[in-house]
Amino acid sequence: MKIPDVKALTFDVGGTVFDWRGAIESEVQRLSDEQGADVDARQFATDWRIRMFEDLALVKSGELPPMNADALHRRVLDEVIDKLGSLELSVSERDELNQIWHRMKAWPGAVDAIHKLREAYTTTVLTVLSYAIAVDCSKFNDLSWDGIMSCEFMDHYKIDPQAYQQGAKLLGHRPDEVMMVATHTVDLMGAKNAGLKTAYIHTEDESLNVFPTLEPVHSLNEFDVNASSWGELVEQLT
């Protein structure tokens, strides 16, 4: 059933729509196998994401100059490689590895669900990832949006309430006319605190409490919609 007064859906994409972990693990494992190296691809992916968000916090606080997610991913990549050892990559090979964030696959069912929801709502991205990552991954998965909003162009980054409110304003709506869709409950709490409606979508691996400090888990009772699958999300919103 269509949610009363909600005119637009804003989607988190890194983890909610696109499988960042699978993309990184697969590429790191490929490189490791080529070199006969012993690298924990899962730990590599986890550390890379954690370090990016740690440095993003420094950008938000002003301790680091403004830079987008591509620059942040590349900034911390050398540290992650050195920490886990074994991989021997040149500067150009490290630059190429950094591009894996632009080739993330969508979770099964996500593309069809978003296209169906687009028939009933304005559907956009609202992400801390770079505009280029959102564009490239969307094209990579034949996924169409009504718009893409990257926090790199905004005055604030999620999970600051102002980021969600600015997103709603750019869409020409009040915050309560916009619903944030995400698998990370900390993202949804940020949206809720900004006055947006919220929809939780479960993804098996991404919904695990892997980052308790960066992404504390909140009760699903906090949110307007709680969907266990993309199909269920469509059913609840249309």
C-alpha positions as CSV (number, residue, x, y, z in Angstrom):
1,M,0.0,0.0,0.0
2,K,1.4,3.4,-1.0
3,I,2.5,5.3,2.1
4,P,0.4,8.5,2.6
5,D,2.1,11.8,1.8
6,V,5.4,10.1,0.7
7,K,6.3,11.4,-2.7
8,A,10.0,10.4,-3.0
9,L,12.3,7.6,-2.0
10,T,16.0,8.2,-1.4
11,F,18.2,5.2,-1.4
12,D,21.5,4.4,0.2
13,V,23.4,2.5,-2.3
14,G,26.7,1.3,-0.8
15,G,25.6,-2.0,0.8
16,T,21.9,-1.4,0.4
17,V,21.6,-1.6,-3.3
18,F,25.2,-2.5,-4.3
19,D,27.2,-5.3,-2.8
20,W,30.5,-3.6,-2.0
21,R,31.9,-6.5,0.0
22,G,31.4,-9.0,-2.7
23,A,33.1,-6.8,-5.3
24,I,36.1,-6.1,-3.1
25,E,36.5,-9.7,-1.9
26,S,36.3,-11.1,-5.4
27,E,38.9,-8.7,-6.8
28,V,41.3,-9.1,-3.9
29,Q,41.0,-12.9,-4.1
30,R,41.7,-12.8,-7.8
31,L,44.8,-10.7,-7.3
32,S,45.9,-12.9,-4.4
33,D,45.5,-16.1,-6.5
34,E,47.4,-14.6,-9.4
35,Q,50.4,-13.8,-7.1
36,G,50.1,-16.9,-5.0
37,A,49.7,-14.6,-2.0
38,D,48.0,-15.3,1.3
39,V,45.5,-12.5,1.8
40,D,42.3,-12.6,3.9
41,A,40.0,-11.0,1.3
42,R,37.1,-10.6,3.7
43,Q,39.3,-8.8,6.3
44,F,40.7,-6.7,3.5
45,A,37.3,-5.5,2.5
46,T,36.2,-4.8,6.1
47,D,39.4,-2.8,6.9
48,W,39.1,-0.8,3.7
49,R,35.6,0.3,4.5
50,I,36.3,1.0,8.1
51,R,39.3,3.1,7.3
52,M,37.4,5.1,4.7
53,F,34.7,6.0,7.1
54,E,37.2,6.9,9.8
55,D,38.9,9.4,7.4
56,L,35.4,10.6,6.3
57,A,34.8,11.5,9.9
58,L,38.0,13.6,9.8
59,V,36.8,15.4,6.6
60,K,33.5,16.1,8.4
61,S,35.3,17.5,11.4
62,G,37.6,19.7,9.2
63,E,40.7,17.8,10.3
64,L,41.1,16.7,6.6
65,P,40.4,18.9,3.6
66,P,37.3,18.1,1.5
67,M,37.6,15.0,-0.6
68,N,35.2,12.5,-2.1
69,A,34.9,8.8,-1.5
70,D,37.2,8.0,-4.4
71,A,40.0,10.0,-2.9
72,L,39.3,8.6,0.6
73,H,39.3,5.0,-0.7
74,R,42.6,5.6,-2.4
75,R,44.1,7.5,0.6
76,V,43.7,4.5,2.9
77,L,44.3,1.7,0.4
78,D,48.1,1.7,0.8
79,E,47.7,1.3,4.6
80,V,45.3,-1.6,4.2
81,I,47.6,-3.4,1.8
82,D,50.6,-2.8,4.1
83,K,48.7,-4.1,7.1
84,L,47.6,-7.3,5.5
85,G,50.8,-7.9,3.6
86,S,51.5,-10.3,0.8
87,L,50.0,-8.3,-2.2
88,E,52.6,-6.7,-4.4
89,L,50.9,-3.9,-6.4
90,S,52.4,-1.0,-8.3
91,V,50.9,2.5,-7.9
92,S,49.0,2.0,-11.2
93,E,47.7,-1.4,-10.0
94,R,46.6,0.2,-6.8
95,D,44.8,2.9,-8.7
96,E,43.1,0.2,-10.7
97,L,42.1,-1.7,-7.6
98,N,40.5,1.5,-6.3
99,Q,38.2,1.4,-9.3
100,I,36.5,-1.8,-8.1
101,W,34.1,0.5,-6.1
102,H,32.8,1.5,-9.6
103,R,31.9,-2.1,-10.5
104,M,29.8,-3.2,-7.6
105,K,27.0,-5.6,-8.5
106,A,23.4,-4.9,-7.3
107,W,21.9,-7.3,-4.8
108,P,19.5,-9.8,-6.5
109,G,16.0,-8.3,-6.9
110,A,17.2,-4.7,-6.2
111,V,17.1,-3.4,-9.8
112,D,13.6,-4.7,-10.6
113,A,12.3,-3.5,-7.3
114,I,13.6,0.0,-7.8
115,H,12.3,0.2,-11.3
116,K,8.8,-0.9,-10.0
117,L,9.0,1.7,-7.2
118,R,9.9,4.4,-9.7
119,E,6.5,4.0,-11.2
120,A,4.9,5.2,-8.0
121,Y,7.5,7.5,-6.5
122,T,10.4,9.8,-7.4
123,T,13.4,7.5,-6.8
124,T,16.9,8.9,-6.1
125,V,20.2,8.0,-4.6
126,L,21.4,9.7,-1.4
127,T,24.9,8.5,-0.7
128,V,28.2,9.4,0.9
129,L,29.9,7.6,-2.0
130,S,31.1,9.7,-4.9
131,Y,28.8,10.8,-7.7
132,A,31.0,8.9,-10.1
133,I,30.7,5.6,-8.1
134,A,26.9,6.0,-8.0
135,V,26.7,6.7,-11.8
136,D,29.1,3.9,-12.8
137,C,27.5,1.2,-10.6
138,S,24.1,2.2,-11.8
139,K,25.1,1.9,-15.4
140,F,27.0,-1.3,-14.6
141,N,23.7,-2.8,-13.4
142,D,21.3,-1.2,-15.9
143,L,19.7,0.7,-13.0
144,S,17.8,3.9,-13.8
145,W,17.0,6.6,-11.2
146,D,15.2,10.0,-11.3
147,G,18.3,11.5,-9.8
148,I,21.5,10.9,-8.0
149,M,22.5,13.0,-4.9
150,S,26.0,12.5,-3.6
151,C,27.0,14.2,-0.3
152,E,30.2,15.3,-2.0
153,F,28.1,18.1,-3.6
154,M,26.2,18.9,-0.4
155,D,27.0,20.9,2.7
156,H,26.9,17.9,5.0
157,Y,27.5,14.1,4.9
158,K,25.1,11.5,6.2
159,I,24.4,10.7,9.0
160,D,24.2,14.4,9.8
161,P,20.5,15.4,9.8
162,Q,21.2,18.3,7.5
163,A,22.2,16.0,4.7
164,Y,18.8,14.3,4.6
165,Q,17.0,17.6,4.9
166,Q,19.0,19.1,2.1
167,G,18.2,16.1,0.0
168,A,14.5,16.6,0.6
169,K,14.9,20.3,-0.2
170,L,16.6,19.5,-3.5
171,L,13.7,17.3,-4.4
172,G,11.3,20.1,-3.6
173,H,9.6,18.2,-0.7
174,R,9.3,18.5,3.0
175,P,11.4,16.0,4.9
176,D,8.2,14.0,5.9
177,E,7.3,13.6,2.2
178,V,10.5,11.7,1.6
179,M,11.4,8.1,2.7
180,M,14.9,7.0,3.2
181,V,15.5,3.3,2.2
182,A,18.6,1.6,3.7
183,T,19.9,-1.6,5.2
184,H,22.0,0.3,7.8
185,T,19.9,1.2,10.8
186,V,22.3,4.0,11.7
187,D,21.5,5.6,8.4
188,L,17.8,5.3,8.9
189,M,18.0,6.8,12.4
190,G,19.8,9.8,10.9
191,A,17.0,10.2,8.4
192,K,14.3,9.7,11.1
193,N,16.0,12.3,13.3
194,A,15.9,14.7,10.3
195,G,12.1,14.2,9.9
196,L,12.1,11.7,7.0
197,K,10.1,8.5,6.8
198,T,12.2,5.4,6.9
199,A,12.2,1.9,5.3
200,Y,14.5,-0.9,6.3
201,I,15.5,-3.4,3.7
202,H,17.3,-6.6,4.9
203,T,20.3,-7.9,3.1
204,E,21.8,-11.1,4.5
205,D,25.5,-10.2,4.7
206,E,25.2,-6.4,5.0
207,S,22.7,-6.5,7.9
208,L,25.2,-8.3,10.1
209,N,26.7,-6.2,13.0
210,V,30.2,-6.1,11.4
211,F,30.9,-2.4,12.3
212,P,29.3,-1.9,15.8
213,T,31.2,1.4,16.4
214,L,30.7,2.9,12.9
215,E,27.2,1.4,12.3
216,P,25.4,0.6,15.6
217,V,22.3,-1.5,15.2
218,H,19.0,0.0,16.2
219,S,15.7,-1.7,16.7
220,L,13.7,-2.2,13.5
221,N,10.6,-1.0,15.4
222,E,12.0,2.5,15.0
223,F,11.2,2.5,11.2
224,D,8.0,3.0,9.2
225,V,8.6,0.0,6.9
226,N,10.5,-3.2,7.7
227,A,11.1,-5.4,4.6
228,S,12.9,-8.8,4.6
229,S,13.4,-8.7,0.8
230,W,13.2,-6.4,-2.2
231,G,10.0,-8.0,-3.2
232,E,8.4,-7.4,0.2
233,L,9.6,-3.7,0.0
234,V,7.7,-3.3,-3.2
235,E,4.6,-5.0,-1.7
236,Q,4.6,-2.6,1.3
237,L,5.2,0.5,-0.7
238,T,2.8,0.1,-3.7
